[in-house]
Amino acid sequence: MNKPLLAALSSLAIAGLGASPAVAAPHTAATATATATAKPKATVDFAGTVALSNCSGSVIRFPNSADSDPALVLTNGHCLETGFPDPGQVITGQSSSRTFGLLNSAGSKVATLRANQVVYSTMTDTDVTIYQLTSTYAKIKSSYGISPLTVNDSHPTAGTAIKVVSGYWKRTYSCSIDGFVYRLKEGDWTWKDSVRYTSSCNTIGGTSGSPVIDTGTGKVVAVNNTGNEDGETCTVNNPCEVDENGNVTIHQGINYAEETYQIPACFTTGNRLDLSASGCTLPKP
């Protein structure tokens, strides 16, 4: 896993992670025609991302969320403040008072947001925690000028240009979706249909829970969670890929994320979790 911060401090210091956030290269059109017909890209910056005590995350909404709904924060299951959920464990409705540093587009902290509940958390099939905040989207927007990120409700596509935006490090990573992994196994946990990045998204400890954003739409398509650090096979911090026939491969230095398109179907009016809703495929308690 892209370890929570304390477990990764020594390696992060060696890597020199006080670096400034990545800055996109200026656009240069090849021709006037290309400039006129090129599809504009979404603006992807730090607005709506959050810093946790040891991980990254983002304020999210779903396609059918209302401005009056309580806001939600998305991060990893392994970033849960009470510890890693066990294989097969699903946590819902757990009380929480966790705080989050809300960032603006430049990566500056503009507010401290507070949770009142862990709505959903698991490391089974996926690696997600969703917190409910004490503030609504409308309140956050009116007070701080920050809108949530929208979670796309369709499966991502290989080759899509993406950015992994870390609120903890105030750093972005740009690459593409290299492909999808039938099963990604790490220690005792197994995740389904994971996203494999191309090599330039060399995410590190503290980036766990970062939103993975489609640079074309500006929508969240996955949540950053792990990478093979040492070339080991299927151990903690060294996930292995398992195909439909049980063949195991490893890619040292390659990092991964868990898809999020399946989450919106499990939330109904008022951003209320309903694991029995039609189309909801998230693991159940």
Secondary structure, 3 states (H helix, E strand, C coil): CCCCHHHHHHHHHHHCCCCCCCCCCCCCCCCHHHHHHCCCCCCCCCCCEEECCCCEEEEEECCCCCCCCEEEEEECHHHCCCCCCCCCCEEEEEECCCEEEEECCCCCEEEEEEEEEEEEEECCECCEEEEEEEEEHHHHHHHHCCCCEEECCCCCCCCCEEEEEECCCCEEEEEEEEEEEEEEEECCEEEEEEEEECCCCCCCCCCCCCEEEECCCCCEEEEEEEECCCCCCCECCECEEECCCCCEECCCCCEEEEECCCCHHHEECCCEECCCCCCCCCCCC
